[in-house]
Amino acid sequence: MRAAVVREYGPPGVVRVEEVADPVPGPKDVLVRVRATAVTSGDARIRGARFPRGFAPFARLALGVRRPRRSVLGLTFSGTVEAVGSEVTDVSVGDEVAGTTGARMGTHAELVVVRATKVVPVPAGVSHDDAAGVIFGGTTALFYLREKAHLQDRPGSSVLVVGASGAVGTNAVQLAHNAGATVTGVCSGANADLVRSLGATHVVDHTTTDVTTLPERYDVVFDTVGTLSPASGRPLLADGGVLLLAVASLGDTLRARGDVKAGPAPERVGDMRELLDLVASGRLRVVLDRVLPLDEVVAAHERVDSGRKVGNVLLRP
């Protein structure tokens, strides 16, 4: 099969499309032909060995000290099942499925092997592009807003989303709006109309306004891009408010307690099902920056590295 291979840490140009051996599913696995997969900020961080402050030594130990231990990156996918393991009973060849691969990675390829328990059906009417595009940002936004901020228990809340035009932010704006919150989105002026169309009542242009100087106070401040720290974010909170840091240094992550929440979002199939159902019902719009063939994987990484992508960048292997 053809795959985007990373054999050394470095800039986007280190990624090469090569022929590699087809993966072989184990007894509990399924083999999926990948129709769409996202190139995320996480993929770019691994490729470039650029990790939030303090995490680098631990990330290198986990991912590879001198080069990526997993040479084919990619965590999210949508595609068609081509084979199933001998112990798999609830997934069949030909099923349209989506999901994540966790530490296995490997979705930037024509074929990927994944545990059958980690795939979910793609609902009728949902494209593979939308399925692959909603999972990365959607699962993070849903987990933070529901499990860490308990937004469903805060009717009429005010929510500030920093990085509102990104993969996590575009989902966070919509999920908060759907929960009945009044949303303020922070993005560039060029993306203001998009963010308003997703449900933001107010938009702050970060190129002209320092978010830390805003006079308003919010029940939930959700920084999706690493702009705020506990010290700079807490003054934006209303009484009883909560600060969500989806991207934080090791120190800020360890010190996150009380009104500050940080840490990784889990890959839960229930969350993925919920997000795909929201897309199918029209209550959640998947924002895609661009969709590229596998041969343009370097351009995909360059777009992610630019910091200007809107929503997600996808590959179609």
TORKOL-4160 file (C-alpha; in steps of 0.2 Angstrom, whole numbers, padded with zeros to 4 digits, m for minus):
317
<pt num="1" X="0000" Y="0000" Z="0000"/>
<pt num="2" X="0005" Y="0018" Z="m0001"/>
<pt num="3" X="0008" Y="0028" Z="0015"/>
<pt num="4" X="0015" Y="0045" Z="0021"/>
<pt num="5" X="0030" Y="0040" Z="0030"/>
<pt num="6" X="0040" Y="0050" Z="0043"/>
<pt num="7" X="0057" Y="0043" Z="0046"/>
<pt num="8" X="0065" Y="0058" Z="0055"/>
<pt num="9" X="0059" Y="0073" Z="0065"/>
<pt num="10" X="0059" Y="0089" Z="0055"/>
<pt num="11" X="0049" Y="0101" Z="0044"/>
<pt num="12" X="0035" Y="0096" Z="0033"/>
<pt num="13" X="0047" Y="0090" Z="0019"/>
<pt num="14" X="0053" Y="0075" Z="0029"/>
<pt num="15" X="0036" Y="0067" Z="0025"/>
<pt num="16" X="0038" Y="0055" Z="0010"/>
<pt num="17" X="0024" Y="0045" Z="0001"/>
<pt num="18" X="0031" Y="0027" Z="0000"/>
<pt num="19" X="0026" Y="0009" Z="m0004"/>
<pt num="20" X="0025" Y="m0001" Z="0012"/>
<pt num="21" X="0018" Y="m0018" Z="0017"/>
<pt num="22" X="0000" Y="m0019" Z="0020"/>
<pt num="23" X="m0005" Y="m0021" Z="0038"/>
<pt num="24" X="m0012" Y="m0037" Z="0044"/>
<pt num="25" X="m0027" Y="m0038" Z="0056"/>
<pt num="26" X="m0026" Y="m0048" Z="0072"/>
<pt num="27" X="m0040" Y="m0059" Z="0078"/>
<pt num="28" X="m0049" Y="m0043" Z="0086"/>
<pt num="29" X="m0045" Y="m0031" Z="0073"/>
<pt num="30" X="m0052" Y="m0024" Z="0057"/>
<pt num="31" X="m0043" Y="m0019" Z="0041"/>
<pt num="32" X="m0050" Y="m0003" Z="0034"/>
<pt num="33" X="m0047" Y="0006" Z="0017"/>
<pt num="34" X="m0045" Y="0024" Z="0022"/>
<pt num="35" X="m0056" Y="0036" Z="0012"/>
<pt num="36" X="m0052" Y="0051" Z="0023"/>
<pt num="37" X="m0040" Y="0055" Z="0037"/>
<pt num="38" X="m0036" Y="0072" Z="0046"/>
<pt num="39" X="m0018" Y="0079" Z="0047"/>
<pt num="40" X="m0020" Y="0087" Z="0064"/>
<pt num="41" X="m0010" Y="0098" Z="0075"/>
<pt num="42" X="m0005" Y="0083" Z="0085"/>
<pt num="43" X="0002" Y="0075" Z="0069"/>
<pt num="44" X="0012" Y="0091" Z="0065"/>
<pt num="45" X="0019" Y="0091" Z="0083"/>
<pt num="46" X="0025" Y="0073" Z="0082"/>
<pt num="47" X="0033" Y="0076" Z="0065"/>
<pt num="48" X="0042" Y="0091" Z="0070"/>
<pt num="49" X="0045" Y="0085" Z="0088"/>
<pt num="50" X="0037" Y="0101" Z="0094"/>
<pt num="51" X="0028" Y="0098" Z="0111"/>
<pt num="52" X="0021" Y="0109" Z="0124"/>
<pt num="53" X="0034" Y="0116" Z="0136"/>
<pt num="54" X="0040" Y="0102" Z="0148"/>
<pt num="55" X="0032" Y="0087" Z="0138"/>
<pt num="56" X="0047" Y="0085" Z="0126"/>
<pt num="57" X="0057" Y="0072" Z="0136"/>
<pt num="58" X="0042" Y="0061" Z="0140"/>
<pt num="59" X="0035" Y="0063" Z="0122"/>
<pt num="60" X="0052" Y="0057" Z="0115"/>
<pt num="61" X="0052" Y="0042" Z="0126"/>
<pt num="62" X="0035" Y="0037" Z="0121"/>
<pt num="63" X="0035" Y="0042" Z="0103"/>
<pt num="64" X="0054" Y="0039" Z="0098"/>
<pt num="65" X="0070" Y="0047" Z="0104"/>
<pt num="66" X="0079" Y="0050" Z="0088"/>
<pt num="67" X="0065" Y="0047" Z="0075"/>
<pt num="68" X="0046" Y="0043" Z="0076"/>
<pt num="69" X="0044" Y="0025" Z="0082"/>
<pt num="70" X="0028" Y="0024" Z="0072"/>
<pt num="71" X="0033" Y="0030" Z="0054"/>
<pt num="72" X="0015" Y="0032" Z="0048"/>
<pt num="73" X="0006" Y="0045" Z="0057"/>
<pt num="74" X="m0012" Y="0049" Z="0058"/>
<pt num="75" X="m0025" Y="0046" Z="0072"/>
<pt num="76" X="m0042" Y="0048" Z="0064"/>
<pt num="77" X="m0050" Y="0040" Z="0049"/>
<pt num="78" X="m0066" Y="0036" Z="0040"/>
<pt num="79" X="m0067" Y="0021" Z="0027"/>
<pt num="80" X="m0073" Y="0004" Z="0022"/>
<pt num="81" X="m0070" Y="m0012" Z="0031"/>
<pt num="82" X="m0060" Y="m0024" Z="0019"/>
<pt num="83" X="m0056" Y="m0038" Z="0032"/>
<pt num="84" X="m0060" Y="m0043" Z="0049"/>
<pt num="85" X="m0051" Y="m0054" Z="0062"/>
<pt num="86" X="m0057" Y="m0071" Z="0067"/>
<pt num="87" X="m0064" Y="m0065" Z="0083"/>
<pt num="88" X="m0074" Y="m0050" Z="0076"/>
<pt num="89" X="m0093" Y="m0053" Z="0076"/>
<pt num="90" X="m0101" Y="m0036" Z="0076"/>
<pt num="91" X="m0092" Y="m0028" Z="0061"/>
<pt num="92" X="m0093" Y="m0034" Z="0043"/>
<pt num="93" X="m0083" Y="m0032" Z="0027"/>
<pt num="94" X="m0090" Y="m0018" Z="0017"/>
<pt num="95" X="m0096" Y="m0008" Z="0033"/>
<pt num="96" X="m0093" Y="0011" Z="0032"/>
<pt num="97" X="m0084" Y="0015" Z="0048"/>
<pt num="98" X="m0074" Y="0029" Z="0057"/>
<pt num="99" X="m0064" Y="0030" Z="0072"/>
<pt num="100" X="m0046" Y="0033" Z="0080"/>
<pt num="101" X="m0031" Y="0022" Z="0081"/>
<pt num="102" X="m0023" Y="0029" Z="0097"/>
<pt num="103" X="m0005" Y="0025" Z="0100"/>
<pt num="104" X="m0005" Y="0014" Z="0084"/>
<pt num="105" X="m0007" Y="0029" Z="0073"/>
<pt num="106" X="m0006" Y="0024" Z="0055"/>
<pt num="107" X="m0021" Y="0032" Z="0046"/>
<pt num="108" X="m0011" Y="0042" Z="0034"/>
<pt num="109" X="m0011" Y="0027" Z="0022"/>
<pt num="110" X="m0022" Y="0018" Z="0010"/>
<pt num="111" X="m0025" Y="0004" Z="0023"/>
<pt num="112" X="m0025" Y="0004" Z="0042"/>
<pt num="113" X="m0028" Y="m0009" Z="0056"/>
<pt num="114" X="m0038" Y="m0004" Z="0071"/>
<pt num="115" X="m0047" Y="m0013" Z="0085"/>
<pt num="116" X="m0065" Y="m0018" Z="0081"/>
<pt num="117" X="m0071" Y="m0010" Z="0097"/>
<pt num="118" X="m0064" Y="0007" Z="0092"/>
<pt num="119" X="m0074" Y="0009" Z="0076"/>
<pt num="120" X="m0091" Y="0016" Z="0074"/>
<pt num="121" X="m0103" Y="0016" Z="0060"/>
<pt num="122" X="m0104" Y="0031" Z="0048"/>
<pt num="123" X="m0122" Y="0036" Z="0048"/>
<pt num="124" X="m0131" Y="0037" Z="0031"/>
<pt num="125" X="m0129" Y="0054" Z="0023"/>
<pt num="126" X="m0113" Y="0058" Z="0032"/>
<pt num="127" X="m0098" Y="0058" Z="0020"/>
<pt num="128" X="m0081" Y="0051" Z="0024"/>
<pt num="129" X="m0074" Y="0068" Z="0024"/>
<pt num="130" X="m0086" Y="0074" Z="0037"/>
<pt num="131" X="m0084" Y="0059" Z="0048"/>
<pt num="132" X="m0065" Y="0060" Z="0048"/>
<pt num="133" X="m0066" Y="0079" Z="0050"/>
<pt num="134" X="m0076" Y="0079" Z="0065"/>
<pt num="135" X="m0068" Y="0067" Z="0076"/>
<pt num="136" X="m0052" Y="0075" Z="0081"/>
<pt num="137" X="m0058" Y="0092" Z="0086"/>
<pt num="138" X="m0076" Y="0086" Z="0090"/>
<pt num="139" X="m0070" Y="0073" Z="0103"/>
<pt num="140" X="m0059" Y="0086" Z="0112"/>
<pt num="141" X="m0072" Y="0100" Z="0112"/>
<pt num="142" X="m0086" Y="0088" Z="0118"/>
<pt num="143" X="m0076" Y="0081" Z="0132"/>
<pt num="144" X="m0070" Y="0097" Z="0139"/>
<pt num="145" X="m0087" Y="0106" Z="0138"/>
<pt num="146" X="m0097" Y="0092" Z="0145"/>
<pt num="147" X="m0085" Y="0082" Z="0157"/>
<pt num="148" X="m0074" Y="0097" Z="0163"/>
<pt num="149" X="m0085" Y="0112" Z="0162"/>
<pt num="150" X="m0102" Y="0103" Z="0164"/>
<pt num="151" X="m0109" Y="0115" Z="0152"/>
<pt num="152" X="m0125" Y="0105" Z="0151"/>
<pt num="153" X="m0128" Y="0109" Z="0170"/>
<pt num="154" X="m0125" Y="0128" Z="0166"/>
<pt num="155" X="m0140" Y="0134" Z="0156"/>
<pt num="156" X="m0138" Y="0151" Z="0149"/>
<pt num="157" X="m0119" Y="0151" Z="0152"/>
<pt num="158" X="m0107" Y="0164" Z="0144"/>
<pt num="159" X="m0093" Y="0154" Z="0135"/>
<pt num="160" X="m0077" Y="0162" Z="0127"/>
<pt num="161" X="m0069" Y="0151" Z="0114"/>
<pt num="162" X="m0051" Y="0155" Z="0110"/>
<pt num="163" X="m0045" Y="0148" Z="0093"/>
<pt num="164" X="m0063" Y="0148" Z="0088"/>
<pt num="165" X="m0059" Y="0144" Z="0069"/>
<pt num="166" X="m0048" Y="0129" Z="0072"/>
<pt num="167" X="m0052" Y="0111" Z="0073"/>
<pt num="168" X="m0057" Y="0111" Z="0091"/>
<pt num="169" X="m0064" Y="0128" Z="0091"/>
<pt num="170" X="m0076" Y="0126" Z="0077"/>
<pt num="171" X="m0084" Y="0112" Z="0086"/>
<pt num="172" X="m0083" Y="0120" Z="0103"/>
<pt num="173" X="m0093" Y="0135" Z="0097"/>
<pt num="174" X="m0107" Y="0124" Z="0090"/>
<pt num="175" X="m0108" Y="0113" Z="0104"/>
<pt num="176" X="m0109" Y="0127" Z="0117"/>
<pt num="177" X="m0122" Y="0136" Z="0106"/>
<pt num="178" X="m0132" Y="0120" Z="0105"/>
<pt num="179" X="m0131" Y="0119" Z="0124"/>
<pt num="180" X="m0139" Y="0136" Z="0125"/>
<pt num="181" X="m0124" Y="0146" Z="0129"/>
<pt num="182" X="m0120" Y="0164" Z="0123"/>
<pt num="183" X="m0104" Y="0161" Z="0114"/>
<pt num="184" X="m0090" Y="0173" Z="0111"/>
<pt num="185" X="m0077" Y="0167" Z="0098"/>
<pt num="186" X="m0059" Y="0173" Z="0097"/>
<pt num="187" X="m0051" Y="0172" Z="0079"/>
<pt num="188" X="m0044" Y="0182" Z="0066"/>
<pt num="189" X="m0055" Y="0195" Z="0057"/>
<pt num="190" X="m0055" Y="0185" Z="0041"/>
<pt num="191" X="m0064" Y="0171" Z="0050"/>
<pt num="192" X="m0077" Y="0181" Z="0060"/>
<pt num="193" X="m0091" Y="0178" Z="0048"/>
<pt num="194" X="m0088" Y="0159" Z="0049"/>
<pt num="195" X="m0088" Y="0159" Z="0068"/>
<pt num="196" X="m0104" Y="0169" Z="0068"/>
<pt num="197" X="m0112" Y="0157" Z="0057"/>
<pt num="198" X="m0107" Y="0143" Z="0068"/>
<pt num="199" X="m0117" Y="0151" Z="0083"/>
<pt num="200" X="m0106" Y="0164" Z="0091"/>
<pt num="201" X="m0115" Y="0179" Z="0096"/>
<pt num="202" X="m0099" Y="0190" Z="0098"/>
<pt num="203" X="m0082" Y="0189" Z="0089"/>
<pt num="204" X="m0066" Y="0196" Z="0095"/>
<pt num="205" X="m0052" Y="0198" Z="0082"/>
<pt num="206" X="m0036" Y="0192" Z="0090"/>
<pt num="207" X="m0025" Y="0202" Z="0078"/>
<pt num="208" X="m0032" Y="0219" Z="0085"/>
<pt num="209" X="m0037" Y="0214" Z="0103"/>
<pt num="210" X="m0027" Y="0205" Z="0116"/>
<pt num="211" X="m0040" Y="0193" Z="0124"/>
<pt num="212" X="m0033" Y="0195" Z="0141"/>
<pt num="213" X="m0038" Y="0214" Z="0141"/>
<pt num="214" X="m0057" Y="0209" Z="0138"/>
<pt num="215" X="m0068" Y="0218" Z="0151"/>
<pt num="216" X="m0081" Y="0204" Z="0151"/>
<pt num="217" X="m0081" Y="0189" Z="0162"/>
<pt num="218" X="m0087" Y="0172" Z="0157"/>
<pt num="219" X="m0093" Y="0156" Z="0165"/>
<pt num="220" X="m0082" Y="0146" Z="0154"/>
<pt num="221" X="m0066" Y="0151" Z="0145"/>
<pt num="222" X="m0060" Y="0138" Z="0133"/>
<pt num="223" X="m0043" Y="0140" Z="0126"/>
<pt num="224" X="m0041" Y="0128" Z="0112"/>
<pt num="225" X="m0024" Y="0134" Z="0105"/>
<pt num="226" X="m0012" Y="0137" Z="0120"/>
<pt num="227" X="m0014" Y="0156" Z="0121"/>
<pt num="228" X="m0019" Y="0157" Z="0140"/>
<pt num="229" X="m0011" Y="0151" Z="0156"/>
<pt num="230" X="m0020" Y="0149" Z="0173"/>
<pt num="231" X="m0013" Y="0166" Z="0178"/>
<pt num="232" X="m0019" Y="0175" Z="0162"/>
<pt num="233" X="m0035" Y="0166" Z="0160"/>
<pt num="234" X="m0042" Y="0166" Z="0178"/>
<pt num="235" X="m0045" Y="0185" Z="0177"/>
<pt num="236" X="m0058" Y="0182" Z="0163"/>
<pt num="237" X="m0069" Y="0171" Z="0173"/>
<pt num="238" X="m0085" Y="0176" Z="0182"/>
<pt num="239" X="m0088" Y="0170" Z="0199"/>
<pt num="240" X="m0089" Y="0151" Z="0199"/>
<pt num="241" X="m0082" Y="0150" Z="0181"/>
<pt num="242" X="m0070" Y="0137" Z="0174"/>
<pt num="243" X="m0055" Y="0139" Z="0163"/>
<pt num="244" X="m0052" Y="0125" Z="0150"/>
<pt num="245" X="m0034" Y="0123" Z="0143"/>
<pt num="246" X="m0034" Y="0111" Z="0129"/>
<pt num="247" X="m0016" Y="0115" Z="0125"/>
<pt num="248" X="m0005" Y="0118" Z="0141"/>
<pt num="249" X="0013" Y="0116" Z="0147"/>
<pt num="250" X="0018" Y="0102" Z="0158"/>
<pt num="251" X="0018" Y="0114" Z="0173"/>
<pt num="252" X="0001" Y="0121" Z="0170"/>
<pt num="253" X="m0006" Y="0104" Z="0167"/>
<pt num="254" X="0001" Y="0098" Z="0184"/>
<pt num="255" X="m0006" Y="0113" Z="0193"/>
<pt num="256" X="m0023" Y="0113" Z="0185"/>
<pt num="257" X="m0036" Y="0110" Z="0198"/>
<pt num="258" X="m0051" Y="0119" Z="0205"/>
<pt num="259" X="m0057" Y="0132" Z="0192"/>
<pt num="260" X="m0043" Y="0127" Z="0179"/>
<pt num="261" X="m0045" Y="0111" Z="0169"/>
<pt num="262" X="m0032" Y="0103" Z="0157"/>
<pt num="263" X="m0026" Y="0086" Z="0151"/>
<pt num="264" X="m0029" Y="0075" Z="0136"/>
<pt num="265" X="m0046" Y="0070" Z="0130"/>
<pt num="266" X="m0050" Y="0052" Z="0129"/>
<pt num="267" X="m0054" Y="0043" Z="0113"/>
<pt num="268" X="m0072" Y="0036" Z="0117"/>
<pt num="269" X="m0083" Y="0028" Z="0104"/>
<pt num="270" X="m0098" Y="0034" Z="0113"/>
<pt num="271" X="m0092" Y="0052" Z="0110"/>
<pt num="272" X="m0089" Y="0048" Z="0091"/>
<pt num="273" X="m0106" Y="0041" Z="0089"/>
<pt num="274" X="m0114" Y="0056" Z="0097"/>
<pt num="275" X="m0104" Y="0068" Z="0086"/>
<pt num="276" X="m0108" Y="0058" Z="0070"/>
<pt num="277" X="m0126" Y="0058" Z="0074"/>
<pt num="278" X="m0126" Y="0077" Z="0077"/>
<pt num="279" X="m0118" Y="0079" Z="0060"/>
<pt num="280" X="m0131" Y="0067" Z="0052"/>
<pt num="281" X="m0145" Y="0077" Z="0060"/>
<pt num="282" X="m0138" Y="0094" Z="0054"/>
<pt num="283" X="m0134" Y="0100" Z="0071"/>
<pt num="284" X="m0116" Y="0100" Z="0069"/>
<pt num="285" X="m0107" Y="0107" Z="0054"/>
<pt num="286" X="m0090" Y="0100" Z="0049"/>
<pt num="287" X="m0078" Y="0114" Z="0044"/>
<pt num="288" X="m0064" Y="0108" Z="0032"/>
<pt num="289" X="m0050" Y="0119" Z="0027"/>
<pt num="290" X="m0045" Y="0109" Z="0012"/>
<pt num="291" X="m0045" Y="0091" Z="0006"/>
<pt num="292" X="m0030" Y="0084" Z="m0003"/>
<pt num="293" X="m0024" Y="0068" Z="m0011"/>
<pt num="294" X="m0010" Y="0058" Z="m0002"/>
<pt num="295" X="0003" Y="0064" Z="m0014"/>
<pt num="296" X="0000" Y="0082" Z="m0007"/>
<pt num="297" X="0004" Y="0077" Z="0011"/>
<pt num="298" X="0018" Y="0089" Z="0013"/>
<pt num="299" X="0006" Y="0103" Z="0008"/>
<pt num="300" X="m0006" Y="0097" Z="0021"/>
<pt num="301" X="0008" Y="0098" Z="0035"/>
<pt num="302" X="0013" Y="0115" Z="0029"/>
<pt num="303" X="m0005" Y="0121" Z="0031"/>
<pt num="304" X="m0006" Y="0115" Z="0048"/>
<pt num="305" X="0011" Y="0122" Z="0053"/>
<pt num="306" X="0005" Y="0139" Z="0046"/>
<pt num="307" X="m0007" Y="0141" Z="0061"/>
<pt num="308" X="m0020" Y="0148" Z="0049"/>
<pt num="309" X="m0030" Y="0133" Z="0045"/>
<pt num="310" X="m0048" Y="0134" Z="0047"/>
<pt num="311" X="m0056" Y="0118" Z="0054"/>
<pt num="312" X="m0047" Y="0102" Z="0048"/>
<pt num="313" X="m0035" Y="0098" Z="0034"/>
<pt num="314" X="m0039" Y="0081" Z="0026"/>
<pt num="315" X="m0030" Y="0068" Z="0016"/>
<pt num="316" X="m0039" Y="0056" Z="0004"/>
<pt num="317" X="m0027" Y="0041" Z="0003"/>
